Amino acid sequence: MALRLLTTRDMTVAVLRRKLLMRGYEAATVESAVERLLRERYLDDRRYGERFVEAALTSGRYRGYRLRQELTRRGISRELTAELLNTVDDPADETALARQVVARRYGGFDPVRADERERRRIAGFLQRRGFGMATIRSVLQHNGEEGSHDG
Protein backbone atom coordinates (compact mmCIF):
# COMPACT_ATOMS: atom_id res chain seq x y z
CA MET A 1 0.00 0.00 0.00
CA ALA A 2 2.80 2.46 0.88
CA LEU A 3 4.49 1.96 -2.47
CA ARG A 4 1.19 2.47 -4.29
CA LEU A 5 0.76 5.82 -2.52
CA LEU A 6 4.22 6.86 -3.67
CA THR A 7 3.55 6.00 -7.30
CA THR A 8 0.92 8.73 -7.60
CA ARG A 9 3.21 11.45 -6.22
CA ASP A 10 6.34 11.97 -4.18
CA MET A 11 5.87 12.62 -0.46
CA THR A 12 7.81 13.00 2.74
CA VAL A 13 8.26 10.39 5.44
CA ALA A 14 5.90 12.29 7.77
CA VAL A 15 3.12 12.54 5.18
CA LEU A 16 3.38 8.86 4.26
CA ARG A 17 3.28 7.85 7.94
CA ARG A 18 0.23 10.00 8.54
CA LYS A 19 -1.61 8.64 5.49
CA LEU A 20 -0.91 5.01 6.40
CA LEU A 21 -1.94 5.52 10.03
CA MET A 22 -5.14 7.26 8.90
CA ARG A 23 -5.95 4.24 6.75
CA GLY A 24 -5.83 2.03 9.82
CA TYR A 25 -2.44 0.34 9.55
CA GLU A 26 -0.70 -0.50 12.81
CA ALA A 27 2.20 1.73 13.87
CA ALA A 28 4.72 -1.15 13.74
CA THR A 29 3.65 -2.05 10.20
CA VAL A 30 3.88 1.58 9.12
CA GLU A 31 7.37 1.94 10.60
CA SER A 32 8.53 -1.24 8.92
CA ALA A 33 7.22 -0.05 5.55
CA VAL A 34 8.78 3.40 5.96
CA GLU A 35 12.16 1.92 6.90
CA ARG A 36 12.13 -0.34 3.86
CA LEU A 37 11.16 2.49 1.51
CA LEU A 38 13.91 4.67 2.96
CA ARG A 39 16.46 1.89 2.51
CA GLU A 40 15.42 1.38 -1.10
CA ARG A 41 15.40 5.17 -1.72
CA TYR A 42 11.74 5.35 -2.71
CA LEU A 43 11.33 7.82 0.14
CA ASP A 44 13.79 10.70 0.46
CA ASP A 45 12.90 13.91 2.29
CA ARG A 46 15.93 15.73 0.84
CA ARG A 47 14.96 14.89 -2.74
CA TYR A 48 11.35 15.87 -2.06
CA GLY A 49 12.46 19.15 -0.44
CA GLU A 50 14.82 20.05 -3.27
CA ARG A 51 12.13 19.47 -5.87
CA PHE A 52 9.52 21.35 -3.87
CA VAL A 53 11.80 24.36 -3.32
CA GLU A 54 12.76 24.49 -6.99
CA ALA A 55 9.14 24.31 -8.12
CA ALA A 56 7.98 26.90 -5.58
CA LEU A 57 10.71 29.37 -6.49
CA THR A 58 10.32 28.89 -10.23
CA SER A 59 6.58 29.42 -10.11
CA GLY A 60 6.77 32.24 -7.55
CA ARG A 61 4.18 30.45 -5.46
CA TYR A 62 6.16 30.50 -2.22
CA ARG A 63 9.15 32.50 -1.04
CA GLY A 64 10.87 33.34 2.25
CA TYR A 65 8.96 32.57 5.43
CA ARG A 66 6.03 31.11 3.49
CA LEU A 67 8.28 28.56 1.79
CA ARG A 68 9.71 27.65 5.18
CA GLN A 69 6.18 27.15 6.53
CA GLU A 70 5.19 24.94 3.60
CA LEU A 71 8.26 22.72 4.00
CA THR A 72 7.54 22.33 7.71
CA ARG A 73 3.87 21.58 7.01
CA ARG A 74 4.94 18.85 4.61
CA GLY A 75 7.11 17.19 7.27
CA ILE A 76 10.60 18.42 6.35
CA SER A 77 12.80 18.80 9.45
CA ARG A 78 14.00 22.23 10.58
CA GLU A 79 17.61 21.31 9.89
CA LEU A 80 16.89 20.16 6.33
CA THR A 81 14.63 23.17 5.71
CA ALA A 82 17.41 25.54 6.81
CA GLU A 83 19.87 23.73 4.59
CA LEU A 84 17.56 23.83 1.57
CA LEU A 85 16.76 27.52 2.00
CA ASN A 86 20.33 28.57 2.79
CA THR A 87 21.22 28.99 -0.87
CA VAL A 88 18.10 30.67 -2.26
CA ASP A 89 18.24 34.22 -0.90
CA ASP A 90 19.24 36.52 -3.77
CA PRO A 91 17.51 39.92 -3.45
CA ALA A 92 17.96 40.80 -7.15
CA ASP A 93 16.38 37.52 -8.22
CA GLU A 94 13.61 37.99 -5.66
CA THR A 95 12.64 41.40 -7.03
CA ALA A 96 12.69 40.16 -10.62
CA LEU A 97 10.62 37.12 -9.65
CA ALA A 98 8.12 39.28 -7.76
CA ARG A 99 7.68 41.47 -10.84
CA GLN A 100 7.13 38.38 -13.00
CA VAL A 101 4.57 36.98 -10.57
CA VAL A 102 2.68 40.28 -10.51
CA ALA A 103 2.79 40.57 -14.31
CA ARG A 104 1.45 37.04 -14.66
CA ARG A 105 -1.35 37.52 -12.14
CA TYR A 106 -2.18 41.20 -12.70
CA GLY A 107 -1.28 41.76 -16.36
CA GLY A 108 -2.03 45.46 -16.62
CA PHE A 109 -0.64 46.53 -13.25
CA ASP A 110 1.26 49.81 -13.42
CA PRO A 111 2.59 50.99 -10.03
CA VAL A 112 2.79 54.59 -11.24
CA ARG A 113 -0.93 54.76 -12.12
CA ALA A 114 -2.28 52.34 -9.52
CA ASP A 115 -4.54 53.67 -6.80
CA GLU A 116 -3.92 52.88 -3.13
CA ARG A 117 -6.43 50.03 -3.06
CA GLU A 118 -4.78 48.25 -5.99
CA ARG A 119 -1.31 48.75 -4.48
CA ARG A 120 -2.50 47.21 -1.18
CA ARG A 121 -3.99 44.27 -3.06
CA ILE A 122 -0.69 43.64 -4.88
CA ALA A 123 1.28 44.02 -1.64
CA GLY A 124 -0.96 41.50 0.13
CA PHE A 125 -0.69 39.08 -2.79
CA LEU A 126 3.12 39.20 -2.67
CA GLN A 127 3.20 39.05 1.12
CA ARG A 128 1.08 35.88 1.19
CA ARG A 129 3.62 34.28 -1.10
CA GLY A 130 6.43 35.14 1.31
CA PHE A 131 8.12 38.05 -0.44
CA GLY A 132 9.83 40.49 1.92
CA MET A 133 8.71 44.06 2.43
CA ALA A 134 11.80 45.50 0.72
CA THR A 135 10.98 43.49 -2.39
CA ILE A 136 7.33 44.50 -2.28
CA ARG A 137 8.26 48.18 -1.93
CA SER A 138 10.62 47.85 -4.88
CA VAL A 139 7.90 46.33 -7.06
CA LEU A 140 5.38 49.00 -6.06
CA GLN A 141 7.78 51.94 -6.52
CA HIS A 142 9.19 51.04 -9.93
CA ASN A 143 7.49 50.99 -13.25
CA GLY A 144 8.51 47.36 -13.78
CA GLU A 145 11.36 48.04 -16.20
CA GLU A 146 14.28 45.74 -15.51
CA GLY A 147 16.78 48.48 -16.34
CA SER A 148 15.42 51.12 -13.97
CA HIS A 149 17.62 52.16 -11.05
CA ASP A 150 17.18 54.28 -8.08
CA GLY A 151 20.67 54.97 -6.83
N, C-alpha and C positions, 0 to 999 in steps of 0.2 A: 504494500500500500504506500509506503513512504517513497519508494522509487517512482511509482505512478504519479504521485503529487509533484515530484521534481521534473517529470517529463513535460508538464504543462508550462512551468516557468521556474526560474531559479529562485531560491529563497534562502534565508539565513537559518542557522541551527535553531534559534529561538522560535522563529515562525513555524518551522516544521514540527518542533516539539509541541507547540501549542495546538496546531491543527490535529496532530495525532491524538493528543490527550482529549481534545474536544470530541473526537470521533469514538471515544470510549476505549482506546487501547490502554493497557496497564503501563504504569511508569517504567517498570523494568524492561518491558518489550520495546517501548519507545526509546529508552536509552541504548539498548542493544542495537536497534536499527540505526540510530543516529551515529553511534560509534563506528558501525560498519560503513555507513555512507561517507563519513569523514575519512576513514582509512582508504577507501577506494576513490576519494577525491570527487565524489558526486556532490558533496556539500563542502562549501568553502566560503566562509564569511568574508575573507579578504577579496576574493574574486568578485563576489556579489557586490561588496562595497565599492570596489574600483569601477565596476560597470555602472552602478547606480550613480556615483559621483559624476562620471563622465557624461552620462545621459542627462542628468539634472543640469549640469553646467552648460552643456551644448544647447539644450532647449531653453535655458533661462528660467526653468520652472522653479528651481530652488537655488539659494545662494546663502552664504554666511550662516547666521544662527539658525535659519530655517532648514538648511541642508543638514546641519548638525542634529537638529530635532528629528528630522525624518530618518536619519541613519539610526539614531537611538530607538526610535519607535519601531524600526524594523529589526531590532535585536543586535545591532552592531555594538561591540564593547566601546567604552569611552577611550581606551588606549588606541584601538584600531581606528576609531573615528578621528581622533587627534592626528594620527599618522596620515590618514587619507586626506585630511583637509590641510595639512601642513604645507603642501606644495601648491595650493590653488589660489592664494591671495595675491592677485596682481591688480592694483587699482586701475590701471589703464585699460586692461581687458574688461574689468568689471563695468566701467563706464560705457565702453563700446557695446558690451553685451546688453546693458540696461537700455541703451538707445535702440538696439535691434529689437528687444522684447517689446518696447513701447511702440515702435513702428509697426511691428507685426500685429499687435493687439489693437492699437489706436492709430490706424493708418494716417489720418489727416492731422494728427496732433502737432501743433506749432506752439512751443512754449512762449514765444513772443506775443502771440495773439490770444492765447488761452486765458479764460477768466479764472478767477480764484477757485471756483467750484471744480472746474476741470483739472486744474493743477493739483488740488487736494485728492481728486480721484486717482490721478496718475501716481501721486506720491504713495497713497495707500496701496495701490496695486503693486508697486515696486517693493514697498516695505513688507507686504505679505509674502513676497518671494525671497525675502532675506537680504535685499540690497541695503547697504549702509546709507546713513543720512547724507554723507558727503557725496556719494554717488548720485543719490536722488536729487540733491541740490544742483549738481553739475548738469544733470539731464534737464532739469526745469529751467536753468538759467541760460543754457545755450540753445542755439537754433538748430542743433542736431547735425551741423556740419562737422565732419571728422577733422578738418583742418583748422577749426577755430581755436584760438588760444586766448587766455585771459591774463597771462603774465604772472 
